[in-house]
């Protein structure tokens, strides 16, 4: 088998329309899309690339263990980062060795202050690699300012804001023009260096260049507390001869109820300039509505026509990033993605948008009433402030039914659904319920069996069940059913290996009446609807 190819894909500064034609083509064709984010899980690169991605692509989400916070890693911050890059490179190497092409996304240009270069150093010697350049944030910031950075024989110096203040001051004094990157918490020191070098009066601040939240200010008037990492200070070489495009349009948040959603989470897949197939609701016309939908567990073919119509008619989509990414982008439709641990805040945001007149769809996987968002939205809607906001729930195919169908009918008689997650309920409650259902001799569909931070519950569950079930009780392991990496296996309860189970796995534990038969179609499992009298 020939190895796959690694693509370092430059996405440009933020506007999806500034992605190059070649980058868009490679993103659409790649087998695997890889991208970085901090631990909050939100990826700006992933959001920029979303309009060009396919629903069936594999994704590798590379989450930094640290960014600006402290770490207890023995090697300190650098040790933690080096270990992360080594592990991330090996994750991508598995795909490349298997013959899959990998597009590693990079905001701006892949070789300009980008994380891509760390993967390139570790992988380019082992696999074919090609870099697609992107428009840098420096170019976008200059365009936003509306003035040339340098001309003639002038020298432009690009400086990191993390540089010591005295060194930054010296370099600013010695150059014709400068672009200072990596701002955020470094901005007070950057402002001091600009002042000490006599360049503050000629310096400008550009935030989130090319995005809908772009801000352009003089460097002196910026509030230190409002500076994100994705901002640049420019000191142009030429004296501006045209009016500068100063604007402060992105200074305030849009949705008061959505304080846990940063503005990077809100992406507008359309253009302000002209029509799409989604019509925004006018808040002045009255209340909108919230529709909670289930996409089904994996395959787009399992999404019902009723849900597809609701998605097409929505002005706003709200949901966990992974599920939002399964919905094709539509012009003019706003997408509000968030972490999977903020269900109440997500529900409040959806209700607040609807109260302002939006037609909101809250997206869940599987069925929205099974360990998903329907309960969270309905619970939040009981608050008097949302009185009168309509809420509808549209059903979806459950993951349990999808997994069961792959082996036959293991849920053919009475069964229970239990989540092993102890995030919203204590483990002793989970254990008592497992014991009660096992003693009642029902089949059990196990949701949320494990995660990267929660690995011990599967073994604990197995021990509880073995107190009531025979060691040869059939267990179905269904992983990513309906997705591109689907796998389904049947083992016994005694053989169940916790190392083979992750968050994308659903388990079905059989009852005493569950049988396994071998047929020409492979292993088949069913739970009889009859008990011997």
One Martini backbone bead per residue (centre of mass of N, CA, C, O) as a GRO file, in nm:
protein
  533
    1UNK     BB    1   0.095   0.036   0.024
    2UNK     BB    2   0.060   0.356  -0.022
    3UNK     BB    3   0.118   0.655   0.086
    4UNK     BB    4   0.019   0.935   0.201
    5UNK     BB    5  -0.056   1.284   0.196
    6UNK     BB    6   0.076   1.589   0.309
    7UNK     BB    7  -0.108   1.888   0.390
    8UNK     BB    8  -0.035   2.234   0.401
    9UNK     BB    9  -0.305   2.451   0.481
   10UNK     BB   10  -0.371   2.764   0.382
   11UNK     BB   11  -0.648   2.994   0.489
   12UNK     BB   12  -0.592   3.249   0.602
   13UNK     BB   13  -0.729   3.507   0.820
   14UNK     BB   14  -1.081   3.412   0.802
   15UNK     BB   15  -1.202   3.440   0.532
   16UNK     BB   16  -1.332   3.199   0.328
   17UNK     BB   17  -1.285   3.376   0.055
   18UNK     BB   18  -0.950   3.361   0.109
   19UNK     BB   19  -0.939   3.095   0.000
   20UNK     BB   20  -0.789   2.909  -0.207
   21UNK     BB   21  -0.847   2.709  -0.467
   22UNK     BB   22  -0.650   2.486  -0.383
   23UNK     BB   23  -0.734   2.456  -0.089
   24UNK     BB   24  -1.029   2.379  -0.144
   25UNK     BB   25  -0.967   2.124  -0.308
   26UNK     BB   26  -0.803   1.969  -0.090
   27UNK     BB   27  -1.013   1.965   0.131
   28UNK     BB   28  -1.233   1.808  -0.036
   29UNK     BB   29  -1.029   1.548  -0.100
   30UNK     BB   30  -0.961   1.464   0.169
   31UNK     BB   31  -0.963   1.215   0.412
   32UNK     BB   32  -0.820   1.415   0.625
   33UNK     BB   33  -0.889   1.644   0.893
   34UNK     BB   34  -0.666   1.873   1.051
   35UNK     BB   35  -0.664   2.036   1.385
   36UNK     BB   36  -0.635   2.300   1.607
   37UNK     BB   37  -0.661   2.354   1.972
   38UNK     BB   38  -0.767   2.430   2.250
   39UNK     BB   39  -0.938   2.302   2.526
   40UNK     BB   40  -1.218   2.428   2.431
   41UNK     BB   41  -1.236   2.319   2.102
   42UNK     BB   42  -1.198   2.571   1.930
   43UNK     BB   43  -1.170   2.619   1.568
   44UNK     BB   44  -1.083   2.840   1.331
   45UNK     BB   45  -0.990   2.662   1.101
   46UNK     BB   46  -1.244   2.484   1.087
   47UNK     BB   47  -1.437   2.721   1.021
   48UNK     BB   48  -1.307   2.811   0.753
   49UNK     BB   49  -1.324   2.513   0.610
   50UNK     BB   50  -1.623   2.411   0.618
   51UNK     BB   51  -1.735   2.487   0.320
   52UNK     BB   52  -1.515   2.250   0.195
   53UNK     BB   53  -1.635   2.011   0.336
   54UNK     BB   54  -1.711   1.685   0.415
   55UNK     BB   55  -1.916   1.462   0.589
   56UNK     BB   56  -1.706   1.190   0.547
   57UNK     BB   57  -1.474   1.295   0.702
   58UNK     BB   58  -1.203   1.275   0.872
   59UNK     BB   59  -1.103   1.373   1.212
   60UNK     BB   60  -0.831   1.569   1.369
   61UNK     BB   61  -0.815   1.675   1.701
   62UNK     BB   62  -0.567   1.903   1.819
   63UNK     BB   63  -0.501   1.938   2.161
   64UNK     BB   64  -0.376   2.148   2.365
   65UNK     BB   65  -0.252   2.122   2.690
   66UNK     BB   66  -0.131   2.413   2.642
   67UNK     BB   67  -0.081   2.775   2.647
   68UNK     BB   68  -0.083   2.999   2.912
   69UNK     BB   69  -0.069   2.800   3.119
   70UNK     BB   70   0.012   2.588   3.351
   71UNK     BB   71   0.233   2.302   3.437
   72UNK     BB   72   0.318   1.955   3.558
   73UNK     BB   73   0.529   1.893   3.374
   74UNK     BB   74   0.853   1.789   3.393
   75UNK     BB   75   0.927   1.988   3.128
   76UNK     BB   76   0.719   2.176   3.120
   77UNK     BB   77   0.606   2.355   2.870
   78UNK     BB   78   0.798   2.238   2.651
   79UNK     BB   79   0.750   1.942   2.720
   80UNK     BB   80   0.445   1.938   2.661
   81UNK     BB   81   0.463   2.032   2.364
   82UNK     BB   82   0.656   1.818   2.251
   83UNK     BB   83   0.476   1.578   2.321
   84UNK     BB   84   0.233   1.666   2.156
   85UNK     BB   85   0.368   1.675   1.875
   86UNK     BB   86   0.450   1.378   1.872
   87UNK     BB   87   0.163   1.259   1.903
   88UNK     BB   88   0.031   1.404   1.663
   89UNK     BB   89   0.216   1.290   1.443
   90UNK     BB   90   0.132   0.992   1.491
   91UNK     BB   91  -0.164   1.021   1.421
   92UNK     BB   92  -0.104   1.103   1.124
   93UNK     BB   93   0.079   0.860   1.045
   94UNK     BB   94  -0.139   0.645   1.041
   95UNK     BB   95  -0.288   0.756   0.794
   96UNK     BB   96  -0.050   0.769   0.594
   97UNK     BB   97   0.027   0.463   0.612
   98UNK     BB   98  -0.280   0.389   0.506
   99UNK     BB   99  -0.320   0.605   0.247
  100UNK     BB  100  -0.404   0.877   0.367
  101UNK     BB  101  -0.503   1.192   0.329
  102UNK     BB  102  -0.371   1.504   0.480
  103UNK     BB  103  -0.526   1.802   0.608
  104UNK     BB  104  -0.349   2.064   0.753
  105UNK     BB  105  -0.454   2.328   0.922
  106UNK     BB  106  -0.384   2.690   0.857
  107UNK     BB  107  -0.372   2.985   0.959
  108UNK     BB  108  -0.285   3.151   0.705
  109UNK     BB  109   0.040   3.042   0.704
  110UNK     BB  110   0.218   2.747   0.755
  111UNK     BB  111   0.519   2.927   0.778
  112UNK     BB  112   0.367   3.154   0.978
  113UNK     BB  113   0.334   3.111   1.286
  114UNK     BB  114   0.288   2.785   1.284
  115UNK     BB  115   0.197   2.456   1.367
  116UNK     BB  116   0.274   2.300   1.112
  117UNK     BB  117   0.590   2.291   1.131
  118UNK     BB  118   0.600   2.067   1.350
  119UNK     BB  119   0.487   1.845   1.162
  120UNK     BB  120   0.683   1.870   0.926
  121UNK     BB  121   0.943   1.787   1.076
  122UNK     BB  122   0.818   1.490   1.155
  123UNK     BB  123   0.699   1.399   0.842
  124UNK     BB  124   0.854   1.482   0.570
  125UNK     BB  125   1.072   1.236   0.590
  126UNK     BB  126   0.828   1.000   0.555
  127UNK     BB  127   0.642   1.189   0.375
  128UNK     BB  128   0.459   1.333   0.159
  129UNK     BB  129   0.483   1.696   0.106
  130UNK     BB  130   0.260   1.991   0.092
  131UNK     BB  131   0.242   2.346   0.043
  132UNK     BB  132  -0.017   2.590   0.100
  133UNK     BB  133  -0.041   2.898   0.066
  134UNK     BB  134  -0.127   3.196   0.257
  135UNK     BB  135  -0.276   3.457   0.376
  136UNK     BB  136  -0.171   3.686   0.579
  137UNK     BB  137  -0.239   3.888   0.851
  138UNK     BB  138  -0.072   4.126   0.752
  139UNK     BB  139  -0.221   4.173   0.485
  140UNK     BB  140  -0.505   4.203   0.609
  141UNK     BB  141  -0.439   4.443   0.793
  142UNK     BB  142  -0.353   4.639   0.571
  143UNK     BB  143  -0.625   4.633   0.424
  144UNK     BB  144  -0.792   4.736   0.666
  145UNK     BB  145  -0.633   5.010   0.686
  146UNK     BB  146  -0.561   5.132   0.389
  147UNK     BB  147  -0.232   5.099   0.382
  148UNK     BB  148   0.083   5.098   0.331
  149UNK     BB  149   0.368   4.955   0.468
  150UNK     BB  150   0.564   4.964   0.210
  151UNK     BB  151   0.830   5.138   0.022
  152UNK     BB  152   1.072   5.091  -0.176
  153UNK     BB  153   1.346   5.072   0.070
  154UNK     BB  154   1.185   4.969   0.284
  155UNK     BB  155   1.154   4.812   0.609
  156UNK     BB  156   1.014   4.509   0.728
  157UNK     BB  157   0.915   4.411   1.062
  158UNK     BB  158   0.864   4.106   1.230
  159UNK     BB  159   0.703   4.077   1.556
  160UNK     BB  160   0.689   3.945   1.866
  161UNK     BB  161   0.512   4.019   2.160
  162UNK     BB  162   0.703   3.822   2.348
  163UNK     BB  163   0.915   4.013   2.354
  164UNK     BB  164   1.116   4.194   2.507
  165UNK     BB  165   1.081   4.525   2.560
  166UNK     BB  166   1.368   4.629   2.493
  167UNK     BB  167   1.395   4.476   2.221
  168UNK     BB  168   1.142   4.592   2.087
  169UNK     BB  169   1.232   4.886   2.100
  170UNK     BB  170   1.488   4.862   1.927
  171UNK     BB  171   1.352   4.751   1.666
  172UNK     BB  172   1.158   4.991   1.624
  173UNK     BB  173   1.381   5.207   1.585
  174UNK     BB  174   1.534   5.032   1.330
  175UNK     BB  175   1.267   5.066   1.159
  176UNK     BB  176   1.027   5.153   0.924
  177UNK     BB  177   0.850   4.889   0.970
  178UNK     BB  178   0.571   4.714   1.150
  179UNK     BB  179   0.478   4.383   1.282
  180UNK     BB  180   0.277   4.282   1.561
  181UNK     BB  181   0.246   3.982   1.721
  182UNK     BB  182   0.111   3.818   1.966
  183UNK     BB  183  -0.080   3.936   2.181
  184UNK     BB  184  -0.290   4.001   2.413
  185UNK     BB  185  -0.124   3.993   2.714
  186UNK     BB  186   0.118   4.170   2.568
  187UNK     BB  187   0.015   4.465   2.511
  188UNK     BB  188   0.134   4.648   2.733
  189UNK     BB  189   0.431   4.602   2.635
  190UNK     BB  190   0.390   4.700   2.346
  191UNK     BB  191   0.303   4.987   2.414
  192UNK     BB  192   0.563   5.061   2.562
  193UNK     BB  193   0.753   5.019   2.318
  194UNK     BB  194   0.620   5.229   2.136
  195UNK     BB  195   0.671   5.467   2.325
  196UNK     BB  196   0.986   5.437   2.368
  197UNK     BB  197   1.030   5.454   2.035
  198UNK     BB  198   0.819   5.674   1.908
  199UNK     BB  199   0.552   5.492   1.762
  200UNK     BB  200   0.258   5.528   1.874
  201UNK     BB  201   0.134   5.752   1.680
  202UNK     BB  202   0.186   5.533   1.418
  203UNK     BB  203  -0.005   5.319   1.542
  204UNK     BB  204  -0.196   5.012   1.476
  205UNK     BB  205  -0.503   4.827   1.529
  206UNK     BB  206  -0.580   4.475   1.443
  207UNK     BB  207  -0.879   4.277   1.451
  208UNK     BB  208  -0.974   4.020   1.287
  209UNK     BB  209  -0.894   4.008   0.999
  210UNK     BB  210  -1.168   3.975   0.758
  211UNK     BB  211  -1.384   3.965   0.951
  212UNK     BB  212  -1.693   4.045   1.101
  213UNK     BB  213  -1.496   4.145   1.369
  214UNK     BB  214  -1.348   4.379   1.276
  215UNK     BB  215  -1.077   4.592   1.401
  216UNK     BB  216  -0.984   4.954   1.392
  217UNK     BB  217  -0.713   5.119   1.563
  218UNK     BB  218  -0.547   5.293   1.764
  219UNK     BB  219  -0.303   5.194   1.981
  220UNK     BB  220  -0.373   5.396   2.220
  221UNK     BB  221  -0.706   5.314   2.250
  222UNK     BB  222  -0.663   5.040   2.365
  223UNK     BB  223  -0.791   4.787   2.556
  224UNK     BB  224  -0.620   4.552   2.722
  225UNK     BB  225  -0.875   4.355   2.792
  226UNK     BB  226  -0.961   4.330   2.456
  227UNK     BB  227  -0.713   4.150   2.365
  228UNK     BB  228  -0.646   3.924   2.138
  229UNK     BB  229  -0.442   3.710   1.978
  230UNK     BB  230  -0.598   3.801   1.702
  231UNK     BB  231  -0.371   4.047   1.670
  232UNK     BB  232  -0.239   4.363   1.530
  233UNK     BB  233   0.046   4.572   1.497
  234UNK     BB  234   0.094   4.870   1.304
  235UNK     BB  235   0.383   5.029   1.129
  236UNK     BB  236   0.398   5.236   0.891
  237UNK     BB  237   0.607   5.378   0.664
  238UNK     BB  238   0.423   5.541   0.519
  239UNK     BB  239   0.247   5.813   0.476
  240UNK     BB  240  -0.066   5.862   0.487
  241UNK     BB  241  -0.294   5.959   0.200
  242UNK     BB  242  -0.541   5.819   0.324
  243UNK     BB  243  -0.803   5.735   0.481
  244UNK     BB  244  -0.851   5.565   0.755
  245UNK     BB  245  -1.008   5.245   0.860
  246UNK     BB  246  -1.170   5.310   1.125
  247UNK     BB  247  -1.299   5.047   1.348
  248UNK     BB  248  -1.559   4.935   1.615
  249UNK     BB  249  -1.767   4.680   1.545
  250UNK     BB  250  -1.654   4.440   1.768
  251UNK     BB  251  -1.703   4.532   2.085
  252UNK     BB  252  -1.967   4.357   2.106
  253UNK     BB  253  -2.187   4.145   2.200
  254UNK     BB  254  -2.479   3.979   2.085
  255UNK     BB  255  -2.542   3.760   2.323
  256UNK     BB  256  -2.633   3.762   2.650
  257UNK     BB  257  -2.686   3.437   2.693
  258UNK     BB  258  -2.374   3.372   2.556
  259UNK     BB  259  -2.110   3.388   2.751
  260UNK     BB  260  -1.965   3.100   2.662
  261UNK     BB  261  -1.953   3.225   2.373
  262UNK     BB  262  -1.743   3.296   2.156
  263UNK     BB  263  -1.703   3.465   1.858
  264UNK     BB  264  -1.564   3.217   1.716
  265UNK     BB  265  -1.837   3.035   1.720
  266UNK     BB  266  -1.950   3.245   1.506
  267UNK     BB  267  -2.072   3.155   1.185
  268UNK     BB  268  -2.098   3.291   0.854
  269UNK     BB  269  -2.186   3.123   0.549
  270UNK     BB  270  -2.227   3.397   0.425
  271UNK     BB  271  -2.330   3.706   0.275
  272UNK     BB  272  -2.405   4.044   0.289
  273UNK     BB  273  -2.465   4.089  -0.030
  274UNK     BB  274  -2.640   3.810  -0.081
  275UNK     BB  275  -2.845   3.575  -0.152
  276UNK     BB  276  -3.021   3.304  -0.009
  277UNK     BB  277  -3.197   3.019   0.142
  278UNK     BB  278  -3.201   3.218   0.396
  279UNK     BB  279  -3.428   3.381   0.613
  280UNK     BB  280  -3.428   3.625   0.820
  281UNK     BB  281  -3.558   3.709   1.115
  282UNK     BB  282  -3.759   3.955   1.238
  283UNK     BB  283  -3.775   4.072   1.554
  284UNK     BB  284  -4.029   4.265   1.509
  285UNK     BB  285  -4.232   4.014   1.432
  286UNK     BB  286  -4.141   3.831   1.671
  287UNK     BB  287  -4.135   3.523   1.752
  288UNK     BB  288  -3.984   3.244   1.727
  289UNK     BB  289  -3.803   2.927   1.737
  290UNK     BB  290  -3.750   2.596   1.879
  291UNK     BB  291  -3.569   2.317   1.731
  292UNK     BB  292  -3.524   1.983   1.825
  293UNK     BB  293  -3.277   1.765   1.685
  294UNK     BB  294  -3.209   1.452   1.512
  295UNK     BB  295  -2.958   1.305   1.298
  296UNK     BB  296  -2.848   1.069   1.402
  297UNK     BB  297  -2.553   0.862   1.438
  298UNK     BB  298  -2.417   0.921   1.115
  299UNK     BB  299  -2.567   0.889   0.864
  300UNK     BB  300  -2.735   1.091   0.643
  301UNK     BB  301  -2.962   0.868   0.583
  302UNK     BB  302  -3.073   0.898   0.901
  303UNK     BB  303  -3.203   1.154   0.825
  304UNK     BB  304  -3.487   1.308   0.830
  305UNK     BB  305  -3.697   1.498   0.644
  306UNK     BB  306  -3.798   1.672   0.878
  307UNK     BB  307  -3.515   1.768   0.967
  308UNK     BB  308  -3.417   1.884   0.697
  309UNK     BB  309  -3.629   2.108   0.687
  310UNK     BB  310  -3.549   2.253   0.946
  311UNK     BB  311  -3.258   2.318   0.859
  312UNK     BB  312  -3.337   2.485   0.600
  313UNK     BB  313  -3.522   2.705   0.775
  314UNK     BB  314  -3.298   2.809   0.938
  315UNK     BB  315  -3.109   3.079   1.084
  316UNK     BB  316  -3.011   2.890   1.333
  317UNK     BB  317  -2.739   2.706   1.479
  318UNK     BB  318  -2.721   2.482   1.765
  319UNK     BB  319  -2.417   2.324   1.905
  320UNK     BB  320  -2.212   2.085   1.896
  321UNK     BB  321  -1.952   2.085   1.693
  322UNK     BB  322  -1.969   1.794   1.575
  323UNK     BB  323  -2.273   1.829   1.485
  324UNK     BB  324  -2.261   2.086   1.318
  325UNK     BB  325  -2.052   1.962   1.107
  326UNK     BB  326  -2.285   1.769   0.974
  327UNK     BB  327  -2.397   2.033   0.858
  328UNK     BB  328  -2.458   2.194   0.596
  329UNK     BB  329  -2.387   2.475   0.451
  330UNK     BB  330  -2.563   2.796   0.443
  331UNK     BB  331  -2.661   3.072   0.320
  332UNK     BB  332  -2.700   3.293   0.602
  333UNK     BB  333  -2.637   3.080   0.815
  334UNK     BB  334  -2.606   3.049   1.153
  335UNK     BB  335  -2.328   2.926   1.364
  336UNK     BB  336  -2.334   2.776   1.707
  337UNK     BB  337  -2.060   2.663   1.858
  338UNK     BB  338  -1.973   2.411   2.118
  339UNK     BB  339  -1.925   2.261   2.390
  340UNK     BB  340  -2.033   1.954   2.558
  341UNK     BB  341  -2.058   2.117   2.868
  342UNK     BB  342  -2.303   2.352   2.777
  343UNK     BB  343  -2.619   2.299   2.780
  344UNK     BB  344  -2.763   2.534   2.928
  345UNK     BB  345  -2.634   2.766   2.763
  346UNK     BB  346  -2.730   2.664   2.488
  347UNK     BB  347  -3.031   2.683   2.549
  348UNK     BB  348  -3.038   2.986   2.617
  349UNK     BB  349  -2.944   3.083   2.344
  350UNK     BB  350  -3.174   2.971   2.173
  351UNK     BB  351  -3.404   3.125   2.324
  352UNK     BB  352  -3.293   3.410   2.276
  353UNK     BB  353  -3.304   3.406   1.969
  354UNK     BB  354  -3.610   3.346   1.949
  355UNK     BB  355  -3.703   3.599   2.107
  356UNK     BB  356  -3.574   3.782   1.860
  357UNK     BB  357  -3.685   3.588   1.590
  358UNK     BB  358  -3.555   3.326   1.554
  359UNK     BB  359  -3.482   3.020   1.372
  360UNK     BB  360  -3.410   2.747   1.576
  361UNK     BB  361  -3.161   2.484   1.573
  362UNK     BB  362  -3.105   2.206   1.774
  363UNK     BB  363  -2.828   1.990   1.772
  364UNK     BB  364  -2.833   1.635   1.752
  365UNK     BB  365  -2.767   1.323   1.806
  366UNK     BB  366  -2.973   1.109   1.717
  367UNK     BB  367  -3.182   1.152   1.979
  368UNK     BB  368  -3.285   1.434   2.164
  369UNK     BB  369  -3.416   1.243   2.413
  370UNK     BB  370  -3.121   1.090   2.428
  371UNK     BB  371  -2.880   1.221   2.585
  372UNK     BB  372  -2.971   1.530   2.516
  373UNK     BB  373  -3.121   1.853   2.434
  374UNK     BB  374  -3.425   1.846   2.507
  375UNK     BB  375  -3.416   1.863   2.817
  376UNK     BB  376  -3.250   2.126   2.840
  377UNK     BB  377  -3.451   2.310   2.690
  378UNK     BB  378  -3.707   2.254   2.861
  379UNK     BB  379  -3.588   2.334   3.132
  380UNK     BB  380  -3.515   2.628   3.050
  381UNK     BB  381  -3.810   2.711   2.945
  382UNK     BB  382  -3.932   2.736   3.244
  383UNK     BB  383  -3.838   3.003   3.246
  384UNK     BB  384  -4.005   3.302   3.247
  385UNK     BB  385  -3.829   3.449   3.019
  386UNK     BB  386  -3.947   3.212   2.797
  387UNK     BB  387  -4.222   3.286   2.768
  388UNK     BB  388  -4.363   3.192   2.448
  389UNK     BB  389  -4.144   3.005   2.345
  390UNK     BB  390  -4.124   2.787   2.107
  391UNK     BB  391  -4.110   2.416   2.138
  392UNK     BB  392  -3.959   2.157   1.946
  393UNK     BB  393  -3.954   1.793   1.875
  394UNK     BB  394  -3.740   1.587   1.671
  395UNK     BB  395  -3.687   1.283   1.580
  396UNK     BB  396  -3.444   1.010   1.603
  397UNK     BB  397  -3.213   0.788   1.551
  398UNK     BB  398  -3.072   0.567   1.748
  399UNK     BB  399  -2.782   0.420   1.844
  400UNK     BB  400  -2.900   0.157   1.950
  401UNK     BB  401  -3.058   0.077   1.691
  402UNK     BB  402  -2.820   0.081   1.498
  403UNK     BB  403  -2.647  -0.135   1.633
  404UNK     BB  404  -2.858  -0.359   1.643
  405UNK     BB  405  -2.896  -0.386   1.327
  406UNK     BB  406  -2.605  -0.510   1.267
  407UNK     BB  407  -2.691  -0.800   1.437
  408UNK     BB  408  -3.024  -0.754   1.465
  409UNK     BB  409  -3.201  -0.824   1.799
  410UNK     BB  410  -3.095  -0.740   2.107
  411UNK     BB  411  -3.375  -0.543   2.150
  412UNK     BB  412  -3.645  -0.743   2.138
  413UNK     BB  413  -3.690  -0.663   2.430
  414UNK     BB  414  -3.649  -0.563   2.713
  415UNK     BB  415  -3.494  -0.238   2.788
  416UNK     BB  416  -3.208  -0.035   2.869
  417UNK     BB  417  -3.082   0.302   2.928
  418UNK     BB  418  -2.731   0.385   3.000
  419UNK     BB  419  -2.516   0.615   3.146
  420UNK     BB  420  -2.169   0.633   3.246
  421UNK     BB  421  -2.177   0.914   3.312
  422UNK     BB  422  -2.059   1.133   3.600
  423UNK     BB  423  -2.126   1.445   3.547
  424UNK     BB  424  -2.461   1.445   3.633
  425UNK     BB  425  -2.395   1.181   3.806
  426UNK     BB  426  -2.325   0.964   4.031
  427UNK     BB  427  -2.182   0.653   4.042
  428UNK     BB  428  -2.374   0.515   4.248
  429UNK     BB  429  -2.620   0.544   4.064
  430UNK     BB  430  -2.519   0.382   3.827
  431UNK     BB  431  -2.464   0.116   3.980
  432UNK     BB  432  -2.755   0.067   4.081
  433UNK     BB  433  -2.885   0.052   3.799
  434UNK     BB  434  -2.723  -0.180   3.686
  435UNK     BB  435  -2.806  -0.385   3.902
  436UNK     BB  436  -3.113  -0.373   3.861
  437UNK     BB  437  -3.120  -0.451   3.557
  438UNK     BB  438  -2.963  -0.715   3.579
  439UNK     BB  439  -3.163  -0.849   3.779
  440UNK     BB  440  -3.412  -0.807   3.566
  441UNK     BB  441  -3.323  -0.919   3.283
  442UNK     BB  442  -3.207  -0.692   3.085
  443UNK     BB  443  -3.122  -0.529   2.836
  444UNK     BB  444  -2.833  -0.305   2.754
  445UNK     BB  445  -2.774   0.034   2.676
  446UNK     BB  446  -2.452   0.190   2.645
  447UNK     BB  447  -2.366   0.509   2.717
  448UNK     BB  448  -2.089   0.677   2.759
  449UNK     BB  449  -1.839   0.477   2.853
  450UNK     BB  450  -1.605   0.681   2.746
  451UNK     BB  451  -1.301   0.880   2.782
  452UNK     BB  452  -1.010   1.052   2.809
  453UNK     BB  453  -1.096   1.116   3.131
  454UNK     BB  454  -1.284   0.833   3.123
  455UNK     BB  455  -1.173   0.483   3.190
  456UNK     BB  456  -1.305   0.296   3.443
  457UNK     BB  457  -1.617   0.221   3.403
  458UNK     BB  458  -1.618  -0.041   3.236
  459UNK     BB  459  -1.497  -0.227   3.451
  460UNK     BB  460  -1.707  -0.163   3.668
  461UNK     BB  461  -1.952  -0.260   3.509
  462UNK     BB  462  -1.865  -0.552   3.463
  463UNK     BB  463  -1.857  -0.627   3.767
  464UNK     BB  464  -2.154  -0.573   3.826
  465UNK     BB  465  -2.281  -0.768   3.609
  466UNK     BB  466  -2.135  -1.038   3.709
  467UNK     BB  467  -2.331  -1.066   3.958
  468UNK     BB  468  -2.589  -1.142   3.733
  469UNK     BB  469  -2.415  -1.250   3.497
  470UNK     BB  470  -2.286  -1.435   3.270
  471UNK     BB  471  -1.983  -1.458   3.111
  472UNK     BB  472  -2.142  -1.541   2.819
  473UNK     BB  473  -2.260  -1.278   2.770
  474UNK     BB  474  -2.356  -1.082   2.530
  475UNK     BB  475  -2.153  -0.830   2.348
  476UNK     BB  476  -2.192  -0.519   2.186
  477UNK     BB  477  -1.964  -0.340   1.967
  478UNK     BB  478  -2.026  -0.003   1.861
  479UNK     BB  479  -1.843   0.194   1.618
  480UNK     BB  480  -1.930   0.443   1.424
  481UNK     BB  481  -2.215   0.405   1.332
  482UNK     BB  482  -2.244   0.525   0.997
  483UNK     BB  483  -1.950   0.569   0.963
  484UNK     BB  484  -1.624   0.549   0.825
  485UNK     BB  485  -1.527   0.364   1.109
  486UNK     BB  486  -1.689   0.119   1.129
  487UNK     BB  487  -1.759  -0.110   1.410
  488UNK     BB  488  -1.849  -0.465   1.482
  489UNK     BB  489  -1.878  -0.660   1.785
  490UNK     BB  490  -1.868  -0.990   1.948
  491UNK     BB  491  -1.878  -1.064   2.292
  492UNK     BB  492  -1.811  -1.128   2.611
  493UNK     BB  493  -1.825  -1.018   2.926
  494UNK     BB  494  -1.547  -1.137   3.011
  495UNK     BB  495  -1.396  -1.014   2.739
  496UNK     BB  496  -1.425  -0.728   2.805
  497UNK     BB  497  -1.233  -0.448   2.684
  498UNK     BB  498  -1.174  -0.127   2.780
  499UNK     BB  499  -0.959  -0.050   2.549
  500UNK     BB  500  -1.204  -0.080   2.315
  501UNK     BB  501  -1.332   0.180   2.457
  502UNK     BB  502  -1.520   0.474   2.368
  503UNK     BB  503  -1.717   0.750   2.297
  504UNK     BB  504  -1.799   0.600   2.005
  505UNK     BB  505  -1.924   0.379   2.186
  506UNK     BB  506  -2.165   0.111   2.189
  507UNK     BB  507  -2.337  -0.091   2.424
  508UNK     BB  508  -2.465  -0.435   2.435
  509UNK     BB  509  -2.631  -0.610   2.685
  510UNK     BB  510  -2.736  -0.903   2.752
  511UNK     BB  511  -2.952  -1.150   2.829
  512UNK     BB  512  -3.062  -1.467   2.901
  513UNK     BB  513  -3.222  -1.451   2.601
  514UNK     BB  514  -2.960  -1.413   2.453
  515UNK     BB  515  -2.845  -1.485   2.120
  516UNK     BB  516  -2.600  -1.667   1.918
  517UNK     BB  517  -2.546  -1.670   1.562
  518UNK     BB  518  -2.434  -1.840   1.274
  519UNK     BB  519  -2.404  -1.707   0.947
  520UNK     BB  520  -2.367  -1.596   0.626
  521UNK     BB  521  -2.374  -1.292   0.757
  522UNK     BB  522  -2.280  -1.383   1.033
  523UNK     BB  523  -2.316  -1.247   1.328
  524UNK     BB  524  -2.604  -1.308   1.534
  525UNK     BB  525  -2.842  -1.117   1.738
  526UNK     BB  526  -3.086  -1.211   1.997
  527UNK     BB  527  -3.391  -1.134   2.178
  528UNK     BB  528  -3.624  -1.297   2.310
  529UNK     BB  529  -3.988  -1.279   2.354
  530UNK     BB  530  -3.945  -1.543   2.518
  531UNK     BB  531  -4.038  -1.732   2.800
  532UNK     BB  532  -3.994  -1.996   2.980
  533UNK     BB  533  -4.239  -2.182   3.171
   0.00000   0.00000   0.00000
